[in-house]
Amino acid sequence: MTSRADRLIARSREAARIRGYQTDPDVVALRLETSRVWVERLGWTGLVLGLAFTAANVQHFAAQGAEPWSLVWVTAWLLDPMVSLVLLAILLGESMTSRHQLPTDGWVRATKWAALGATYAMNTWHAWATVNLASILLHSVPPALVFFAAEALPQLRYRMTEAIGRAYASAVTATTGAASGEPFTATPRAEREQSAERFTGFPASAWVDAGDRPTLPVVARQVTERRSNGDQAQRRPAAKRADAGRRVPPAARKAEVKARTVAELARRLDELIAAGDLTEDASNNKTRLALECSPQRAKEAAEYRRTHLHRTDPARLAMVEPDAEQEAA
């Protein structure tokens, strides 16, 4: 039966994992990026609906009482799309420049205002002619909203892009602990190890030592690789495994075992001692780690070296080749 303490420990681990992802700089930037997309969609939807609402009044203004389906009446329907398409093209261009925080020149704004002013004048002409206040208000609201939306959306995109950049920088600063102008205080090693064991349940040896960097709620996996020739399991960093996740065929493993004889291991051991990487009295554990073999084969290589190789001499090393061929056979 699971106790309350165990449930709280599990919840704390889960909360640490979730918070670790939620405070990731890319996640923070993506959240704001999604919000900006919805703001743009809603703004564009309202703007297009406002322009569509003005189409009927603009056509009525251009037709000037012409017979329905006559040439003048049909051609009058082209006036509002002509002005609206120019306005939409300018707004789309401004959306791209404002997203990259690039300013536009005066001609862009002048063309936008001219299109908006023409739309408003043609949409409310008959209402102003009859001085019908209700009609003036009705036909002024859509063009006014289109006008203000056309001015506000580029500025809003500019500010939201700046907000995304600042939020990303703040998240990076909070994650790395490198606040500008303030020295970073390293977390003591003992405290990091206790935090690792408390939140993950893994021993401190299973965590990658981050030096003086802050401990993040991310579990460092232990990657255990068992060598193909029956050697003892060795713990190695995942980044050093060139063939991680790939299964080596048995034939290839057998060929690899035959390729490295005791004589070759002894020659390699002699080279390491001559280079100063190992000493004459090195332990068997250090020897097998340097040769990347089992403890038994490391012991046999050391015995072979003491018997056949007393120093790194090319004439003596040449004597190893016949022995290697005989042992491989």
C-alpha positions as CSV (number, residue, x, y, z in Angstrom):
1,M,0.0,0.0,0.0
2,T,1.4,3.4,-1.0
3,S,1.8,5.8,1.9
4,R,1.1,9.5,1.8
5,A,4.8,10.3,1.9
6,D,5.4,8.2,-1.2
7,R,2.5,9.9,-3.0
8,L,3.9,13.3,-2.1
9,I,7.3,12.3,-3.3
10,A,5.9,11.2,-6.6
11,R,3.9,14.4,-7.0
12,S,7.0,16.5,-6.2
13,R,9.0,14.7,-8.9
14,E,6.2,15.2,-11.4
15,A,5.9,18.8,-10.5
16,A,9.6,19.3,-10.9
17,R,9.6,17.7,-14.3
18,I,6.6,19.8,-15.5
19,R,8.0,23.0,-14.2
20,G,11.4,22.3,-15.8
21,Y,9.7,22.1,-19.2
22,Q,7.3,25.0,-18.6
23,T,10.2,27.4,-17.7
24,D,12.2,26.3,-20.7
25,P,13.1,29.4,-22.9
26,D,11.7,27.8,-26.0
27,V,8.5,26.8,-24.3
28,V,8.0,30.3,-23.0
29,A,8.7,31.9,-26.4
30,L,6.4,29.3,-28.1
31,R,3.5,30.2,-25.7
32,L,3.8,33.9,-26.5
33,E,4.2,33.1,-30.2
34,T,0.9,31.1,-30.1
35,S,-0.9,34.0,-28.4
36,R,0.4,36.4,-31.1
37,V,-0.9,34.2,-33.8
38,W,-4.4,34.2,-32.2
39,V,-4.3,38.0,-31.8
40,E,-3.4,38.4,-35.5
41,R,-6.2,36.0,-36.6
42,L,-8.8,37.8,-34.6
43,G,-7.7,41.2,-35.8
44,W,-7.6,40.1,-39.4
45,T,-11.1,38.4,-39.1
46,G,-12.6,41.6,-37.8
47,L,-10.8,43.8,-40.4
48,V,-12.0,41.6,-43.3
49,L,-15.6,41.5,-42.0
50,G,-15.6,45.3,-41.7
51,L,-14.4,45.7,-45.3
52,A,-17.1,43.2,-46.5
53,F,-19.8,45.2,-44.6
54,T,-18.8,48.4,-46.5
55,A,-19.0,46.7,-49.9
56,A,-22.8,47.2,-50.3
57,N,-22.8,50.9,-49.5
58,V,-19.8,51.5,-51.8
59,Q,-21.5,49.7,-54.6
60,H,-24.7,51.8,-54.0
61,F,-22.6,55.0,-54.1
62,A,-20.9,54.0,-57.3
63,A,-24.0,52.7,-59.1
64,Q,-25.9,56.1,-58.6
65,G,-29.3,54.5,-59.1
66,A,-28.4,52.4,-62.2
67,E,-30.7,49.5,-63.2
68,P,-29.8,46.3,-61.4
69,W,-27.6,44.0,-63.5
70,S,-26.8,46.7,-66.0
71,L,-23.2,47.4,-67.0
72,V,-22.9,50.3,-64.6
73,W,-24.5,48.4,-61.7
74,V,-22.2,45.4,-62.2
75,T,-19.1,47.5,-62.7
76,A,-19.9,49.3,-59.4
77,W,-19.2,46.1,-57.5
78,L,-15.5,46.3,-58.5
79,L,-14.9,49.6,-56.7
80,D,-14.9,48.3,-53.1
81,P,-12.7,45.2,-53.8
82,M,-10.2,47.4,-55.7
83,V,-9.8,49.7,-52.7
84,S,-9.9,46.9,-50.1
85,L,-7.3,44.7,-51.9
86,V,-4.9,47.6,-52.0
87,L,-5.5,48.2,-48.3
88,L,-5.0,44.5,-47.5
89,A,-1.8,44.4,-49.4
90,I,-0.4,47.3,-47.4
91,L,-1.5,45.7,-44.1
92,L,0.1,42.4,-45.1
93,G,3.3,44.1,-45.9
94,E,3.2,46.0,-42.6
95,S,2.6,42.8,-40.7
96,M,5.8,41.3,-42.2
97,T,7.9,44.4,-41.5
98,S,6.6,44.9,-38.0
99,R,7.2,41.2,-37.2
100,H,10.9,41.8,-37.9
101,Q,10.7,45.3,-36.3
102,L,11.5,47.2,-39.5
103,P,10.0,50.7,-40.0
104,T,8.1,51.7,-43.2
105,D,8.3,55.0,-45.1
106,G,5.7,57.7,-45.4
107,W,4.3,56.5,-48.7
108,V,3.0,53.3,-47.1
109,R,1.1,55.2,-44.4
110,A,-0.2,57.8,-46.9
111,T,-1.6,55.0,-49.2
112,K,-3.2,53.3,-46.3
113,W,-4.9,56.4,-45.1
114,A,-6.0,57.3,-48.6
115,A,-7.7,53.9,-49.0
116,L,-9.3,54.1,-45.6
117,G,-10.5,57.6,-46.2
118,A,-12.0,56.8,-49.5
119,T,-13.8,53.7,-48.0
120,Y,-15.2,55.8,-45.2
121,A,-16.3,58.7,-47.6
122,M,-18.1,56.4,-50.1
123,N,-19.7,54.3,-47.3
124,T,-21.2,57.3,-45.5
125,W,-21.9,59.7,-48.4
126,H,-25.7,59.1,-48.6
127,A,-26.0,59.2,-44.8
128,W,-24.3,62.6,-44.6
129,A,-26.4,63.9,-47.6
130,T,-29.6,63.2,-45.7
131,V,-28.1,64.1,-42.3
132,N,-29.5,60.9,-40.8
133,L,-27.6,60.5,-37.6
134,A,-28.5,56.9,-37.1
135,S,-27.4,56.0,-40.6
136,I,-24.2,58.0,-40.1
137,L,-23.4,56.1,-37.0
138,L,-24.2,52.8,-38.5
139,H,-22.0,53.3,-41.6
140,S,-19.2,55.0,-39.6
141,V,-18.6,52.2,-37.2
142,P,-17.2,49.6,-39.6
143,P,-14.8,52.0,-41.5
144,A,-13.7,53.5,-38.2
145,L,-12.9,50.0,-36.7
146,V,-11.0,49.1,-39.9
147,F,-9.1,52.3,-39.7
148,F,-8.0,51.8,-36.1
149,A,-7.3,48.1,-36.6
150,A,-5.1,48.9,-39.5
151,E,-3.1,51.3,-37.3
152,A,-3.1,49.2,-34.2
153,L,-2.2,45.7,-35.6
154,P,1.3,46.7,-36.8
155,Q,2.1,48.3,-33.5
156,L,0.7,45.4,-31.6
157,R,2.8,42.9,-33.6
158,Y,5.9,45.0,-33.0
159,R,5.3,45.1,-29.3
160,M,4.5,41.4,-29.1
161,T,7.7,40.5,-31.0
162,E,9.6,42.6,-28.5
163,A,7.8,40.9,-25.7
164,I,8.7,37.4,-27.0
165,G,12.4,38.4,-27.2
166,R,12.4,39.7,-23.6
167,A,10.5,36.7,-22.3
168,Y,13.0,34.4,-24.0
169,A,16.0,36.3,-22.5
170,S,14.4,36.3,-19.1
171,A,13.8,32.6,-19.3
172,V,17.4,32.0,-20.3
173,T,18.6,34.1,-17.5
174,A,16.4,32.3,-15.0
175,T,17.5,28.9,-16.3
176,T,21.3,29.6,-16.3
177,G,21.3,31.9,-13.3
178,A,23.4,34.4,-15.2
179,A,21.7,37.7,-14.2
180,S,23.2,40.7,-15.9
181,G,25.5,42.6,-13.6
182,E,25.0,40.2,-10.7
183,P,27.5,37.5,-9.8
184,F,26.1,34.0,-9.7
185,T,26.3,32.1,-6.5
186,A,27.1,28.4,-7.1
187,T,25.0,25.8,-5.4
188,P,27.1,23.6,-3.0
189,R,27.8,20.1,-4.3
190,A,26.3,18.4,-1.2
191,E,23.0,20.4,-1.7
192,R,22.9,19.5,-5.4
193,E,23.3,15.8,-4.5
194,Q,20.5,15.9,-1.9
195,S,18.2,17.7,-4.3
196,A,19.0,15.0,-6.9
197,E,18.1,12.1,-4.6
198,R,15.0,13.8,-3.2
199,F,13.3,14.7,-6.5
200,T,14.3,11.8,-8.7
201,G,15.0,8.8,-6.4
202,F,18.3,8.2,-8.1
203,P,21.6,8.2,-6.1
204,A,23.8,11.2,-6.5
205,S,26.3,9.1,-8.6
206,A,23.6,8.7,-11.3
207,W,23.6,12.5,-11.9
208,V,25.9,14.3,-14.2
209,D,28.1,16.7,-12.2
210,A,27.3,20.2,-13.6
211,G,30.2,21.9,-11.8
212,D,29.1,25.3,-10.6
213,R,26.0,25.5,-12.7
214,P,22.6,25.4,-11.0
215,T,21.0,22.0,-10.6
216,L,18.0,21.7,-12.9
217,P,15.1,19.3,-12.5
218,V,16.2,17.0,-15.2
219,V,17.1,13.4,-14.6
220,A,20.5,12.4,-16.0
221,R,20.3,8.9,-17.3
222,Q,22.8,6.2,-16.6
223,V,23.9,4.7,-19.9
224,T,25.4,1.3,-19.3
225,E,27.2,-0.4,-22.2
226,R,28.2,-4.0,-22.0
227,R,31.0,-4.9,-24.3
228,S,30.6,-7.7,-26.8
229,N,33.4,-9.9,-25.7
230,G,31.9,-10.6,-22.3
231,D,33.7,-7.8,-20.5
232,Q,32.3,-6.4,-17.3
233,A,29.7,-3.6,-17.7
234,Q,31.3,-0.2,-17.9
235,R,29.5,3.1,-17.4
236,R,30.3,5.5,-20.2
237,P,28.8,9.0,-21.2
238,A,26.1,8.8,-23.8
239,A,27.8,11.4,-26.0
240,K,30.8,9.0,-26.5
241,R,28.7,6.2,-27.8
242,A,29.0,6.5,-31.6
243,D,26.7,3.5,-32.1
244,A,24.0,4.3,-29.5
245,G,20.8,2.5,-30.1
246,R,22.3,0.2,-32.8
247,R,22.5,-3.5,-32.4
248,V,25.8,-5.1,-33.4
249,P,25.4,-8.4,-35.3
250,P,26.9,-11.5,-33.6
251,A,29.3,-12.0,-36.5
252,A,30.7,-8.5,-36.2
253,R,31.1,-9.0,-32.4
254,K,32.9,-12.3,-32.9
255,A,35.2,-10.6,-35.5
256,E,36.0,-7.8,-33.1
257,V,36.9,-10.3,-30.4
258,K,39.3,-12.2,-32.7
259,A,40.9,-9.0,-33.9
260,R,42.4,-8.1,-30.5
261,T,44.8,-10.7,-29.3
262,V,46.7,-10.8,-26.1
263,A,49.9,-9.9,-28.0
264,E,48.3,-6.8,-29.5
265,L,47.0,-5.7,-26.0
266,A,50.4,-6.2,-24.6
267,R,51.9,-4.1,-27.4
268,R,49.3,-1.4,-26.7
269,L,50.1,-1.5,-23.0
270,D,53.8,-1.1,-23.7
271,E,53.1,2.0,-25.9
272,L,50.9,3.5,-23.1
273,I,53.7,3.0,-20.5
274,A,56.3,4.4,-22.8
275,A,54.1,7.5,-23.4
276,G,53.7,8.0,-19.7
277,D,49.9,7.4,-19.7
278,L,50.4,4.4,-17.4
279,T,53.1,3.4,-14.9
280,E,54.8,0.1,-14.5
281,D,53.0,-0.6,-11.2
282,A,49.5,0.5,-12.5
283,S,46.7,-1.5,-11.1
284,N,44.8,-4.1,-13.1
285,N,41.7,-1.9,-13.0
286,K,43.5,1.1,-14.6
287,T,45.1,-1.3,-17.1
288,R,41.8,-2.7,-18.3
289,L,40.3,0.7,-18.5
290,A,43.2,2.0,-20.7
291,L,43.1,-1.1,-22.9
292,E,39.2,-1.3,-22.9
293,C,39.1,-4.9,-22.2
294,S,38.1,-7.3,-19.4
295,P,40.2,-7.6,-16.2
296,Q,41.3,-11.1,-17.2
297,R,42.6,-10.0,-20.6
298,A,44.3,-7.0,-19.0
299,K,46.1,-9.4,-16.6
300,E,47.1,-11.6,-19.5
301,A,48.4,-8.7,-21.5
302,A,50.5,-7.5,-18.5
303,E,52.0,-11.0,-18.1
304,Y,52.7,-11.2,-21.8
305,R,54.4,-7.8,-21.7
306,R,56.6,-8.8,-18.8
307,T,57.5,-12.0,-20.5
308,H,58.2,-10.7,-24.1
309,L,58.5,-6.9,-23.9
310,H,60.8,-5.2,-21.4
311,R,60.7,-1.8,-23.1
312,T,59.3,-0.1,-26.2
313,D,61.7,-1.4,-28.9
314,P,60.8,-1.6,-32.6
315,A,62.9,-4.8,-32.9
316,R,61.0,-6.4,-30.0
317,L,57.6,-5.2,-31.2
318,A,58.2,-6.9,-34.5
319,M,58.4,-10.2,-32.6
320,V,54.8,-9.9,-31.6
321,E,53.4,-10.3,-35.1
322,P,54.1,-14.0,-35.6
323,D,52.6,-14.7,-32.1
324,A,49.5,-12.7,-32.9
325,E,49.0,-14.6,-36.1
326,Q,49.4,-17.9,-34.3
327,E,46.9,-16.9,-31.6
328,A,44.4,-15.6,-34.1
329,A,44.6,-18.9,-36.0
